[in-house]
Amino acid sequence: MLRLRGNSPATVDEKGRLKLPSTFKADLETFAKGEGGGSARHYLTSLDGRSARLYPLPVWESIEARLEQLPSTSPAKRKFLEVTAYYGSEVEPDAQGRFVIPPILREAAHLQGEVAILGQLDHLALWNKGGFERRLVAEPLSTDDLAQLAELGI
């Protein structure tokens, strides 16, 4: 089972390449060799253009399988597929372990220079470092958020 945790700073170079920090790279490689079926491919996308999400391809394919259960007329399914297709692409690391972030996603999410890579259990979230720090201040955990987590014993 994949469990990506923590934060690792990284840099997107002038060609839009992101080298994954060694901790996340090792976790993803272990997953690929085990449950991931040996695939080094990933799906890189966004739900809102503010940040990116990097999913191991088997994890993304399980999301697609669940979406197939919804009728094609579902507005939520249509919107989700449209936005994730617009920003999304399959990516594979090069020999140095770098992913190229496509220009449309790189520009929308301001993924240039310093970025924060956050483990989100089954995927990685990629944020512009400054933008994410501002979001942390503007959108702190609320009492409603903490109450919902308390229901799970967290």
Sequence and secondary structure as in RCSB ss.txt:
>XXXX:A:sequence
MLRLRGNSPATVDEKGRLKLPSTFKADLETFAKGEGGGSARHYLTSLDGRSARLYPLPVWESIEARLEQLPSTSP
AKRKFLEVTAYYGSEVEPDAQGRFVIPPILREAAHLQGEVAILGQLDHLALWNKGGFERRLVAEPLSTDDLAQLA
ELGI
>XXXX:A:secstr
   B SEEEEEE TTSEEE  HHHHHHHHHHHHTTTTT   EEEE SSSSSEEEEEHHHHHHHHHHHTTS TT H
HHHHHHHHHHHH EEE   TTSEEE  HHHHHHTT SEEEEEEE BSSEEEEEHHHHHHHHHHS   HHHHHHHH
HTT 
